[in-house]
Amino acid sequence: MNSGTAAKRVAIVGGYGKMGAWFARFLESEGFAVTIIGRDKDKLAKAAIELGVAATDRFERVAEADIVVLSVPIDAFGSVCQSLAPNVGANHKVVDLTSVKTRPVDTMHLHFPRSIVLGAHPVFGPGAAGLGGQNFILTPTSDPERDFAENISGWLAARGANVRIMPPEEHDRLMSISLGLAHFIAIITADALVSLDKLTDMNGASGITYKALLTLVESVLSEDPSLYASIQLNLPQIPEIESLFSEKARDWAAMVKQGNRDEFVRRMSELKSRLEAANPDFGRSYQNLYRLIDRE
């Protein structure tokens, strides 16, 4: 990803979306020659002015780029790759930014067999001020892709990012927990809270734990439902993980309903021990929760 002595030309397909625009702005500030590409002429024109980059609705213009970045919805990924395929060749490197990796990486291999392709997941949102402290995952599947990933990893790390390299399948397993389960919990909690019809009454009657829960709920529900649906439906391990969550919820609810205090305490103590062993900062979590909410 090193821009070298001459500015690398980057085409960002979907560059007027939130993450595409974030990377267009960031890469342009790093000295890359950025062109955003998309089908919506009005959005392109507006984004080009706001971002200060070139814009076009002609997909064949990807042929002029050195690096092609795909920042498009998961559900449109296959059709976009098919449209780009005639103009993407051996001189191109193609990087995708979707939250799912196995299927997009397979799709890129299918449509861009002569190119070096790389699955990438910036595990942060468009509200990030920069790469400092942000997590980034790269998912190469061959030696040339690994070389490219190492190059990008060094470039990202030099700008403060925390980079991990792993197979696409491992990425999707982890994201099924990190994104899938967290989103699922927030959505189900929102459904329960709305059904209880006490949202207004809770104002002025809630403690720090409820405020943190509501922050999670609102952060998820404020986003694009179609994006969250795509994540839920495209991460292969999510049904299994969500079934486990549902099973555990029924189990704990049964303990409460039956008044089984001893079993509740025993199992909660066991969970505490497991979490303490996995996280050396476990004891600071409650104080961290206060700091998180107090900053808002």
N, C-alpha and C positions, 0 to 999 in steps of 0.2 A: 504493500500500500504506500510505500515510500514514493513521494512525488518526484524525487530526483531533481536533476537540473532543469528539466522541462516539465511543465505542468501536465499531469496526467489528465486525460479526458474521461470524465465519468458521466454516464447517462443513468439517470434515476427514473425508472418506469414507475409511475404512480407518485411522482415527486410533489404533487399538490395535496396528498394526504398528510396526516399529522406527523407520522414518523418519517415519511419520505421528505417532507419539507424540513424537518429537523436535520436530517443528514445532508440535504442540499445546502442548507445554511452553514452547517458545520464544515463540510468538505470545501465549500467555497472559501471560508475563512482560513482554511489550511493551505490554500493555494492551488486547489484543483480547478480545472475548467469544467463546470457543471452544466449539464443540460437536463431539464426535466421533460418527461415524455408522458402523455396521457391522451385520452379520447375526448375529454371535456374541454373545449376551447375556452370557455368562459373561466373555468377554474384555472386553466393553464395561464391565461393572460393575467389574472389577478395574482397568482402565485409568483409569476416571473417578476412582477413589479415589487412585490413584498420581499422576495428573496434576493433580488438582484442577479438572477441567472437567466440563461437562455431557456427557451421553452418551445416545444413543437408537438403537434398531434400526429406527426408522421413516424410510425414505428420503424421504418427503414433507416431512420437516422441513428439507430443504435450501432450501425455499421461503422460510424465515425468514432466511436468511443473505444477506449482501452479497457475500461471496467464498466460492466453493466450491473446496476443494482436494482433488484426487483422488490418494490415495496407496494405490493398489491394484496387485496383480500385473498384469503386462502381459497375461497370458493371460486375465484376467478383465475387462480394461478395457472391451471392447465391451459386455458384458452389464451391467456396472455403469452405464455411460453410458445404455444403453437404459432401465434401471430408473429413473434419475434424470430422464430427459428430460421427463416430464409436469410436473415441478415446477421446472424451470430455465427462466427466461425472460429478457426484455430487461433486467431490473434486476440481473441477475447477472453477475459475472465468474468465470470458471472457469479454474483453473490445475491442470495435472497435474505430477506429480513423477517420472514414469517415466524409466528410463535410455535409452529409445528415444523418438524424437520424431516422425518422419514419420507413422507409422501412428496413434499416439494423437492427434496434432493433426488429422489427417483425420477420425478418429472423433468428436472433439469438434465439429468443424464440421458433421458429419452430424447428430448428435443434439441439438446446442445452437445452431441456426442464428440465434436471436435474441440470443444472449449474446456478450459479448466473451470469447474463449477465448485461452489462452496456454500454450504448451509451456514447461516449466521443468525444469531438471536441476540439482539440488544435487550437485556432483561431489565429494561427501564422504560419509562414513558416519555412523551414529548415535552413534559414539563421540566426535564433535567436541564440544568444550566450548562453542563459539559460532560465530559467522560470521566472526570475525576471521581473515584469511588464507586463507579457504576460497574455492574456485572455484564459480561459479554461472553457468549458461548459460540464456539466454532465447531463444525461437524464434518471434517474431511473424511473421505472414504477410500483414498488411494494415495500413493506416494507423491504425485504432483500436487494433489489437493493439500496434502499435509505440509509440503514445502510452502505453498501459498498461505496456508493457515498460520504457519510459524512466522512468515513475513508480516501478516496482518496483526498477529498477536503482539509482536514486538512494537509495531507502530501504535497499537492501542494502549499497550502498557506504558509506553513513553508518555502518553497523555493521561495517565492516571487510572486507566480502566483495570478491573480485575478480570482476567481472561482465563477461561477453561476450554480445553480441547477434548472432545469426546465423540463417540459414534452417534449418528442421528437417533438410533434406537434408544440409547441411554439418555440422550437429551429428552426425548418424548416421555420416557418413564419418569424422569425427574419433574418435568413440566406438568405431568398429570397430577402431581402432588402440589407443586409450587403454585401453579395457575389453576388447574382444574378443580382440585379440592377446595382451595381457598375461595375461588369464585362461587363454587357450588354452595359452600357454607353461607356465604354472604347473601346469595339469592334466596336460599331457603329461609334464612333468618329474616330477610326483608318480607317474604311472604307471610311468615308467622307474625311479625310485628304489625303488618297492615291488617291481618285478620283479627288481631287482638283489639285493634282500633283504640289504642291508648297513646299514640305517638305524641299528640299535643299535651296530654296529661303528664307525660314523662319529663317534659321541660321543667327544670327546677326540682325534679325528684329523682335524679339519676346520679350514680357515682361514677368513678373513673373507669371501671370495667365496662359499664354500659356505654359510656361515651366512646370508648375505644371500639367496642363492637359496632356502634352506629357509624363511626368513622369508616370502618371497613365496609359496611353495608352501603353507605352513600358513595364511597369511592368507586365501587363496582357498578352500582345502579346508575351512576351519572354518565357512564360510558355507552358506547354504541352497542345495542343489544345484538346486532348481527355479527359483530366481531366476537362477542362472548359465546354466541351460539356456535360459531365456526370452531372456536377453540374446544368447546365441549364435545362437538361431534367429530372432530378430526384427530384428537389425541387417543390412540388405541387403548391405552390402559385405564382411561377415565371410568368406563362403566364398572370395571372390577373394583376400583378404589372407592367409587361412590356407593357401591353395594356394601363394601366393608364399613363405610361410614354409617350407612343406614342401619346395618346390623348392630354396630356399637351403640348408636343412639337408642335403639329399641332395648338393648341390654341394660344401659344405664337408666333409662326411663322405668324399666321394670323394677330395678333395685329401689328407686325412689318410691314408686307406687306401692311396693311391698313393705316399705319401711325398713329395709335391710341396712341398718346403719353400720354394723361391723364390716360387712362386705364392701360397702361404699368406701369406708376409711381405709381398709386394707388395699383395695385396688388403686385408690387415689395415691396412697403412699408409695405403692409400687411404681406407678407412673412417674411420680416425682423423682424417685431414685434413678429411673431410666433416663429422664430428661437431664438431670444433674450430671450424669455420667457423659452424656453426649454434648453438653454445652457448659464450658467452664464459667460463663457469665450468667448462668441460670439465676443466681441469687439477686442479680441486679434488675431483673425483668420488671418487677413492680415499680421501682423507681424510674426506670426507663419509660414505662407507660405514662407516668405523670409528666415527664419531660416532653414526651411526644404530644400529648394532648394540650399541655400548657403553651406549647409553641404555636398552636393554631389560633 
